[in-house]
Amino acid sequence: MKKLLSLLLTGVLVAGTIAGCGSKSNDHLARIKSAGKITIATEGVWAPFTYHDENTDELVGFDVEVAAAIAEKLGIEAEFQEVAFDGGLTGVSTGTFDMMANGVDVTDDRKNTYDFTDPYAYDHAVVVTLASNDSISSFEDLNGLTTANSAGSTYEAMGIQYGATVKNVDTLGETMTLVQNGTVDATINANTSAQDYFNTTGTTDLKVAAVDPEVTMYAVPLAKGTDNDSLRAAINDAIKALREEGKLSEISIKYFGADITAE
């Protein structure tokens, strides 16, 4: 009887150990901390959110610095992987990347696939046209026209929603060039990115023709599931701390000349 009881107790302990290991392995944050790094998908071609410094070729930008600061708060290294926008989102959902930092805005449609953290920045979508174009003054005016945007972006979806034919391109510069040379009628993009493009290039050929009054919220998308509950909570704590410390505002002013981190 004692021998049987001993075997039973041993079995319980072994089962408990296995269950504990399973629980740990099913926690994304635990795996990330064990690896000592978090893989972050980003385009690297969408200034001033994520791009390469023209002098050093270093990956820089608002989202790059925010993501690096979040990783530092988690006590791990930020490992950036440059990929097309739609590839980044797909990679997050399939587990190729731990998270994405690329001005990913929260939408009802994306909530079906991703669990989002709290927002860390706010913006507005705008329509950019030739400065000489007087026929477009609203999003509704895009019906039957052609726009240029990144595949899988909210701006692509907005173009389709308003009846435009969307030409997919990889970079912000390409979208603006296509508008300038008349290949497309307009582009829908973030107001912050449009203004940065105007300021850095000095172009007077383009203008903001319409502004969406609805606020765009930028947040970190994570794959859906309880596996990411602790990671999402940890990132939310990091965002809160960075906001309270003034770090988010500091990074925003550095890249935008204004604080877009407060709603």
C-alpha positions, 0 to 999 in steps of 0.5 A: 500500500505504501509503495502504491501510495508513493507511486501515485504521489510521484505520478502527481508530482510528475504530472504537475511538473509537466503541466507547469512546463506546458503552462510556461511554454504556452505563455508568449511573454515567458518565451520572449524573456527566456530568449532575451529578445522580441522580434518586431516587424516594421517596414523601414520605408514609411517616414517618419514612423519607420525608415532609414537615416539617409546618412547612416542607413540606420533604421530609425523613426517614431515607431522604431524608438517607441518599440525599442523603449517598450522592449527596454521596459520589458528587460529584453532586446528589440530585434527589428525585421523589415518586411512589407506592411501586409507581410508584417501583419501576417507574420504576427498572426502566424507567430513569425514575429512577436509584434509589429511597430509600424503605425498600425491603426486599430480597426474593427476588422483587425480586431477579429484577427489581432489583440491590440495593446492600448494606443500609444499615438493618435492621427488622422487619415488624409487625402493627398492630391496634386495642388492643382486638383480642384475636383477632389475635396472629400473622401467621397470624391474618390469614387471611380478614381485611382489611389496608391497605397500599401497592400493590407493598409487601412488606407488601401481599405479606405480607398476601396470603401470610397469606390477607388481603384487602389494601386499597391506600392511599397513606400510612402515616396512611391505613393507621392510620386505616383500622385505627382506624375499623374499615374494615380489621382490621389493617395490616402495616408496619415496626416503626420506622414504627409506633412513630414513628406511635404516638409522634408522634400519641400514640394509644393506640387501636392496638398491635403485635399481632405481630412478624416475627422475620425481619430486614428489610434496606433497600437501594437497588434498581437496574435489573438489568444490567451497566450498573449494576455501577459505580453499585452499587459506588460506592453500596456504597462510599458506604454503607460510608464513611457507616457507618464515619464514623458518619453513618448512625448519626447520621441513624438516631438523629435520626429513630428515636431508635435506631441501625437501621443495624447488624444 
